[in-house]
Amino acid sequence: MLSPRTTLTRSLALLAASSIALVACGDPEQATPPAESSRGPAEQQSATPRLALSYDGGILVLDAKTLDQVADLPLDGFVRLNSAGNGRHVFVSEADGFRVLDAGTWTKAHGDHGHHYTTKPSLTEMRFGGAEPGHVVVHDSRISLFSDGTGQVDIVEPAELLRGNPVATTFTVPQPHHGVAVFRGDGSVVVTRGDEESRSGIAILDKQRNEIARNDECPGVHGEAAASDGRLTFGCEDGILIVDGNNIRKVASPDPYGRIGNQAGDHGSPVVLGDYKSDEGAELERPTRFSLTDTRTGDLRLVDLGASYSFRSLERGPGGSAVILGTDGALHVFDARSGNRTARIPVIGEWAEPDEWQSPMPNVVVQDRIAYVSEPASKKIVAVDLNMGEKVGEATLPHETVELVAVTG
């Protein structure tokens, strides 16, 4: 497989040079492949973050510091990617369940420090769930996997994946549906309620999976996010639900139909970023407003972006900032508490959300202070330092990519 053609600016090169030795001379297309590709695990001076990008036919794995290609793993069919939250693994959604991708980078704790390793990425034989794998949520040191086709929920410990153990505790909701579940530290689980035809709200289940609270005032419930102090949110077609302990609060949208379907949270911020759609009759609405919900007060603020965006556009940045990739090709950064714009950073060309959500479209993921933005039309990926407000790297990829996730190593 061809390696991506990589262009590094001085800033990203300095970031990489601070932790690993780079070959600074010669054609970047002829860069020496990682030593681990033929000799097994190699110890590194510092953690080696990596990116996984899906495409029609497989998964690319890149070094997040240099944007060099590390692997191209063939895989049939449309797949989705979700981080496992352990710095190493990625869940790959296939037709019949979740499969685990080993991104080949990890840190092993050793007293007051850690040892850092890399190896060749691979698709493991660790598998979970069942038909129509859906949402993956990492919260309170557990991963919750929801299989839409069966209603099965798998609760997985990220540390067990690091040990190579595909073990999970499971339960099944009353009716299969496009749902989501969130495990909490006290052993309880918050899970959506619905069936194949409709979804109505959420329920809180105790350790024995008995219901202890319920709210059915959330038509079309979709998506979740975690805020500070353990609060959770779930989107509705007419507002948002806030879970605080075992209390569930409904916050209504300012419009009769005001759908919040996708959210991005930050454990250090009480405010949840969400999309916002108000045209109930639209086959594909391209919204220009987004929502900021304070989970302490229930205040729901709508903010005009000045451009449209997609469900892949929402992220959180340094200090809990709200980061949105607009169809104008820019990253828009907002103070989540005030709703004030703090930066607009041009990144890629103008684009439009495709009619089919599975089609390639720009994607954004933030790791530490670096935002990674994919541009399928040009087969590029761009790295942006959000603190500096400028591009620090760019690479050309061999495929039009669909989904993008990052692991810390």
C-alpha positions in Angstrom: 0.0 0.0 0.0 1.1 3.5 -0.7 2.1 5.7 2.2 0.6 9.2 2.5 2.5 12.1 1.2 3.2 14.2 4.3 4.0 17.9 4.7 5.1 19.0 8.1 5.3 22.6 9.2 7.9 23.6 11.7 5.5 23.5 14.6 4.4 19.9 14.3 7.9 18.8 13.5 9.0 20.4 16.8 6.2 18.6 18.6 7.3 15.3 17.1 11.0 15.9 17.6 10.4 16.5 21.3 9.5 12.9 21.8 10.8 10.8 18.9 13.6 11.1 16.5 12.5 12.0 13.0 14.3 11.7 9.7 14.4 15.3 8.5 16.0 14.9 5.2 14.9 13.3 1.9 11.5 12.7 0.2 8.8 12.2 2.9 7.2 9.6 0.6 10.3 7.4 1.1 10.3 7.7 4.9 11.7 4.7 6.7 8.8 2.6 8.1 8.5 2.1 11.8 11.0 -0.5 13.3 8.1 -2.4 14.9 6.7 -3.3 11.4 9.1 -6.3 11.3 10.6 -6.8 14.7 7.7 -6.7 17.2 7.2 -4.1 19.9 9.7 -1.2 20.1 10.2 1.0 23.1 9.8 4.7 22.5 11.0 7.8 24.4 7.5 9.1 24.9 3.9 8.2 24.1 3.1 7.8 20.4 -0.4 9.0 19.7 -2.0 7.5 16.5 -5.1 8.2 14.3 -7.4 5.6 12.8 -9.4 6.6 9.7 -12.0 4.4 8.0 -12.5 4.2 4.2 -14.5 2.1 1.8 -12.4 -1.0 2.0 -10.4 -0.7 5.2 -8.8 1.4 7.9 -5.7 3.6 7.8 -3.6 4.1 10.9 -1.4 7.2 11.1 1.2 8.6 13.5 -0.6 11.5 15.0 2.6 13.6 15.4 4.1 13.1 11.9 0.9 12.1 10.0 3.0 9.3 8.4 1.0 6.2 7.5 1.7 3.3 9.9 -0.7 0.7 8.4 -3.5 0.1 5.9 -5.8 -2.7 7.1 -8.2 -4.1 4.5 -11.7 -4.6 5.7 -14.9 -5.2 3.7 -18.1 -3.2 4.1 -19.0 0.1 5.8 -17.4 0.3 9.3 -17.6 2.8 12.1 -14.8 3.7 14.6 -14.9 4.6 18.3 -12.1 5.0 20.7 -12.0 2.4 23.6 -10.7 5.0 25.9 -7.6 3.1 27.0 -5.1 4.8 24.8 -4.6 1.8 22.5 -7.7 0.2 21.2 -10.5 1.2 18.8 -13.9 -0.4 18.4 -14.7 -1.2 14.8 -18.5 -1.6 14.1 -19.1 -4.4 11.6 -22.4 -5.9 10.5 -22.5 -8.5 13.2 -21.0 -6.7 16.1 -18.0 -4.8 17.5 -14.4 -5.9 16.7 -11.4 -4.4 18.4 -8.5 -2.7 16.5 -5.2 -2.6 18.2 -3.6 0.7 17.1 -0.3 -0.6 18.2 0.7 2.0 20.7 0.6 2.0 24.5 2.1 3.0 27.8 2.9 0.6 30.6 2.9 2.2 34.1 6.1 1.5 36.1 6.1 3.2 39.5 6.2 6.9 39.1 6.7 6.8 35.4 5.7 4.8 32.3 7.4 2.9 29.5 6.1 3.6 26.0 5.8 1.1 23.2 4.7 0.8 19.6 4.0 -2.2 17.4 2.3 -2.9 14.1 -1.5 -2.1 14.2 -3.8 -5.1 13.7 -7.4 -6.2 13.8 -7.7 -8.5 16.8 -10.1 -11.4 17.3 -11.7 -9.7 20.3 -15.4 -9.2 19.5 -18.5 -8.0 21.4 -22.2 -7.4 20.8 -24.4 -8.5 18.0 -26.3 -7.3 14.9 -26.3 -3.7 14.0 -23.7 -2.4 16.4 -24.4 1.2 17.4 -23.3 3.7 20.0 -20.1 3.3 22.0 -19.7 5.3 25.2 -16.7 5.5 27.5 -17.6 6.8 31.0 -16.5 6.1 34.5 -13.8 3.6 33.5 -16.2 1.4 31.5 -17.2 1.1 27.9 -20.9 0.6 27.1 -21.7 -1.0 23.7 -25.2 -0.9 22.4 -26.3 -3.4 19.6 -29.4 -1.9 17.9 -30.4 -5.1 16.2 -30.6 -7.2 19.4 -30.9 -4.6 22.2 -27.9 -6.2 23.9 -25.7 -3.9 26.1 -22.1 -5.0 26.7 -20.2 -3.4 29.6 -16.4 -3.7 29.1 -13.4 -2.7 31.2 -10.8 -0.9 29.1 -8.1 -2.4 31.2 -9.3 -5.9 30.2 -8.7 -5.1 26.5 -5.1 -4.2 27.4 -4.8 -7.7 28.8 -6.3 -9.2 25.7 -9.4 -10.4 27.5 -12.6 -10.0 25.5 -14.9 -10.2 28.6 -18.0 -8.2 29.2 -21.1 -8.2 31.4 -24.3 -8.0 29.4 -28.0 -7.4 29.6 -30.7 -6.8 27.1 -33.2 -4.0 26.9 -36.9 -4.9 26.5 -37.1 -3.9 22.8 -34.3 -3.6 20.2 -33.9 0.0 19.0 -31.3 2.5 17.9 -30.2 3.3 21.4 -27.4 4.1 23.8 -26.3 3.1 27.3 -24.0 4.8 29.8 -22.4 2.9 32.7 -21.9 4.9 35.9 -19.3 4.4 38.6 -21.9 3.2 41.2 -22.8 0.3 38.9 -26.0 1.8 37.6 -26.7 2.2 33.8 -28.6 4.9 32.0 -30.2 3.5 28.9 -32.6 4.7 26.2 -36.2 3.4 25.9 -37.9 2.5 22.6 -38.5 0.0 19.9 -37.9 -0.4 16.2 -40.6 2.2 15.5 -40.0 4.9 18.0 -37.9 6.1 21.0 -39.4 7.8 24.0 -36.9 8.5 26.7 -34.5 7.0 29.2 -34.4 4.8 32.3 -31.9 4.5 35.1 -31.2 0.8 36.1 -29.5 -0.2 39.4 -26.7 -2.8 39.7 -29.2 -5.6 39.4 -30.7 -3.8 36.3 -33.9 -3.0 38.0 -35.5 0.3 37.0 -35.1 3.1 39.6 -36.1 6.1 37.5 -37.6 6.9 34.1 -38.5 9.8 31.8 -40.6 9.3 28.7 -40.7 12.9 27.7 -38.0 12.7 25.1 -39.3 11.8 21.7 -36.7 10.5 19.3 -34.1 10.3 22.1 -30.6 10.2 20.5 -27.0 10.7 21.6 -25.5 11.4 24.9 -22.7 13.4 26.5 -21.0 13.6 29.9 -20.5 16.9 31.7 -18.8 17.8 35.0 -19.9 16.4 38.4 -21.2 13.2 36.7 -24.1 14.8 34.9 -25.3 13.2 31.6 -27.4 14.6 28.8 -29.5 12.8 26.1 -30.9 14.6 23.1 -34.6 14.9 22.2 -36.6 16.2 19.2 -37.9 18.9 21.5 -35.1 19.5 23.9 -32.7 17.7 26.1 -32.7 15.4 29.2 -30.2 16.1 32.0 -29.4 13.2 34.4 -28.0 14.3 37.8 -27.7 11.4 40.1 -31.0 9.6 39.9 -32.9 12.7 39.0 -33.9 13.3 35.3 -34.8 16.8 34.2 -36.3 17.8 30.8 -35.2 21.1 29.3 -37.4 22.2 26.4 -36.2 23.7 23.2 -37.3 27.2 22.3 -39.0 25.9 19.2 -41.8 23.3 19.1 -39.5 21.1 17.1 -36.0 21.7 18.2 -34.0 18.6 17.8 -30.7 18.0 19.7 -29.5 14.7 18.4 -25.7 14.8 18.7 -23.7 16.2 21.7 -20.1 16.6 22.8 -19.2 16.9 26.5 -16.2 17.7 28.6 -15.7 16.2 32.1 -14.3 19.6 33.2 -17.2 21.7 31.9 -20.8 21.9 33.1 -21.9 22.9 29.5 -22.7 20.4 26.8 -22.3 21.3 23.1 -25.1 20.0 20.9 -26.4 20.4 17.4 -29.8 22.0 16.8 -32.4 21.4 14.0 -35.7 23.1 13.8 -37.2 22.1 10.4 -39.3 19.1 11.1 -40.2 18.5 7.5 -36.7 18.7 6.1 -35.4 15.5 4.6 -31.8 16.7 5.3 -31.6 19.9 7.4 -28.3 21.7 7.2 -28.4 23.7 10.5 -26.6 27.0 11.2 -27.3 27.2 14.9 -25.9 25.0 17.7 -26.9 24.5 21.3 -25.0 25.0 24.6 -26.8 23.5 27.6 -25.6 24.3 31.2 -26.3 21.1 33.1 -26.3 22.8 36.4 -29.0 25.4 35.7 -30.8 23.9 32.7 -30.1 27.0 30.6 -30.2 26.2 26.9 -28.5 28.7 24.7 -28.7 28.8 20.8 -25.7 30.3 19.0 -25.5 31.2 15.3 -22.4 29.7 13.7 -22.5 31.7 10.4 -22.2 28.4 8.4 -23.7 25.0 8.4 -22.1 21.9 9.9 -22.7 18.1 10.2 -23.0 15.6 13.0 -19.3 14.9 12.5 -18.5 18.5 13.2 -18.8 18.8 17.0 -15.8 18.5 19.4 -14.4 19.9 22.6 -11.1 21.7 22.8 -8.7 23.0 25.4 -10.4 24.4 28.6 -13.7 22.9 27.6 -14.1 25.1 24.5 -16.6 24.2 21.9 -15.1 23.4 18.5 -17.2 23.1 15.4 -16.1 22.4 11.9 -18.2 24.5 9.5 -19.0 23.9 5.9 -17.1 27.1 5.2 -14.0 25.0 5.9 -13.1 26.7 9.1 -12.8 25.6 12.7 -15.0 27.8 14.9 -14.0 27.9 18.5 -16.4 29.2 21.2 -16.3 29.8 25.0 -18.8 27.2 26.0 -20.1 29.2 29.0 -20.6 32.5 27.4 -21.2 31.4 23.8 -18.7 33.9 22.5 -16.6 33.1 19.5 -12.9 33.1 20.4 -11.4 32.0 17.1 -12.1 31.1 13.5 -9.3 29.1 11.9 -9.5 28.4 8.1 -8.5 24.7 7.6 -10.0 23.1 4.5 -12.1 24.1 1.5 -15.8 24.7 1.5 -18.0 21.6 1.6 -21.6 20.4 2.0 -23.0 17.6 4.0 -23.9 14.7 1.7 -27.4 13.3 1.4 -26.3 9.9 2.7 -24.7 10.1 6.2 -22.5 7.1 5.4 -20.8 9.0 2.6 -17.3 10.5 3.1 -17.4 14.0 4.6 -15.0 16.1 6.7 -14.5 15.0 10.2 -12.8 16.5 13.3 -11.3 15.0 16.4 -9.3 16.9 19.1 -6.5 15.3 21.1 -4.8 17.4 23.7 -4.6 20.8 21.9 -4.3 19.4 18.3 -7.4 19.3 16.1 -7.2 16.8 13.3 -9.5 17.5 10.3 -10.1 15.2 7.4 -11.0 16.4 3.9 -12.1 13.4 1.8 -12.5 15.5 -1.4 -8.8 16.2 -1.5 -7.8 13.0 0.4 -6.1 15.2 3.0 -5.8 15.3 6.8 -4.8 18.6 8.5 -3.4 19.1 12.0 -4.3 22.4 13.8 -2.8 23.7 17.0 -5.9 25.2 18.7 -3.8 27.2 21.2 -1.8 28.8 18.4 -4.7 29.0 16.0 -2.8 27.7 13.0 -2.1 24.6 10.9 0.9 22.6 12.0 0.8 19.7 9.6 -0.9 18.2 6.5 -0.8 14.8 4.7 -2.3 13.4 1.6 -3.9 10.0 2.0 -4.4 7.1 -0.4 -8.2 7.0 0.1 -11.3 9.2 0.7 -11.8 8.6 4.5 -15.1 8.5 6.4 -14.5 8.3 10.1 -11.7 9.5 12.3 -10.6 8.7 15.9 -7.5 9.2 17.9 -5.7 7.2 20.6 -3.1 8.6 23.0 -0.6 5.7 23.1 
